[in-house]
C-alpha cells in the first residue's frame, strides 16, 4: 500500500494580540480551523473530523520587579480532537507562568 498525502485542504489561523495593551497588561487570542480530510496509512484509514480551537493568554508585566505573569490556555474549550486516525486525542492545557528577567 502506498502512503497517501494526509493533509487537510484548509488550515486557517487567526490571531489578535498586544503585549502591552494598558499599563503592562497584555493579551493574545488565537483561533484555528482545520477542515476534515481522509487519512490513509498502513496503520489505519478513515476521516479526520474538522478541528476548531481557541487559545488565549493574558499577561501582566510588573516593571519594578522585572516580573512577567501569564495565565493562559491552549484549546480553551477543552474539546478533544485528533490530528490523524488511530492517533491520540488532544485536550485542553491550562497554565500559569512567572518569569523573572
C-alpha positions in Angstrom: 0.0 0.0 0.0 1.3 3.4 -0.9 1.0 6.1 1.8 -1.3 9.0 0.9 -0.7 12.7 1.2 -2.5 13.1 4.5 -3.2 16.8 4.6 -6.4 18.8 5.1 -7.4 21.1 2.3 -7.7 24.1 4.6 -5.9 25.2 7.7 -6.7 28.7 9.0 -5.1 30.5 11.9 -6.2 33.9 13.1 -4.5 35.8 16.0 -5.0 39.1 17.8 -2.6 40.2 20.4 -1.0 43.1 22.2 1.8 42.6 24.7 1.3 46.0 26.4 -2.4 47.0 25.8 -2.7 49.0 29.0 -0.2 49.7 31.8 1.6 46.4 31.5 -1.5 44.3 30.8 -1.4 42.2 27.6 -3.4 39.6 25.8 -3.4 37.1 23.0 -6.3 35.2 21.4 -5.8 32.7 18.6 -8.4 30.7 16.6 -7.5 27.6 14.5 -9.7 25.8 12.0 -8.6 22.7 10.1 -11.0 21.1 7.6 -11.8 17.4 7.7 -9.8 15.1 5.5 -9.3 11.4 4.6 -6.3 9.9 6.4 -4.7 6.9 4.7 -1.9 4.8 6.1 -0.9 1.2 6.6 -2.0 1.6 10.3 -5.5 3.0 9.7 -7.7 4.7 7.1 -10.6 7.0 7.9 -11.9 10.5 8.1 -10.3 13.0 10.5 -13.0 15.4 11.6 -12.7 19.2 11.3 -11.0 21.0 14.2 -11.9 24.3 15.8 -9.8 25.5 18.7 -9.3 28.7 20.7 -6.1 29.6 22.5 -6.0 32.6 24.9 -3.5 34.3 27.2 -3.4 37.3 29.5 -0.1 38.7 30.8 0.9 41.4 33.3 4.3 43.0 33.5 5.5 44.2 36.9 8.2 46.5 35.7 9.6 47.4 39.2 10.2 43.7 40.0 11.1 42.7 36.4 8.4 40.0 36.6 6.0 38.7 33.9 2.9 36.9 35.0 1.0 34.9 32.3 -2.3 33.0 32.6 -3.4 31.0 29.5 -4.9 28.0 27.8 -4.4 26.1 24.6 -7.7 24.5 23.4 -9.5 26.7 25.9 -12.9 24.9 25.4 -11.2 21.5 26.2 -12.9 19.9 23.2 -10.8 16.8 22.4 -9.6 16.3 18.9 -7.3 14.0 16.9 -5.0 15.1 14.1 -4.8 11.7 12.5 -6.7 8.4 12.5 -5.6 6.0 15.3 -3.7 8.8 17.0 -4.1 10.3 20.5 -6.8 12.8 21.4 -5.6 16.3 22.4 -7.5 18.2 25.1 -7.1 21.5 26.8 -3.9 22.7 28.5 -4.0 25.4 31.1 -1.0 27.2 32.6 0.3 30.0 34.8 3.9 31.2 34.4 6.0 33.6 36.4 9.2 34.8 34.7 11.9 37.0 36.3 14.1 38.9 33.8 
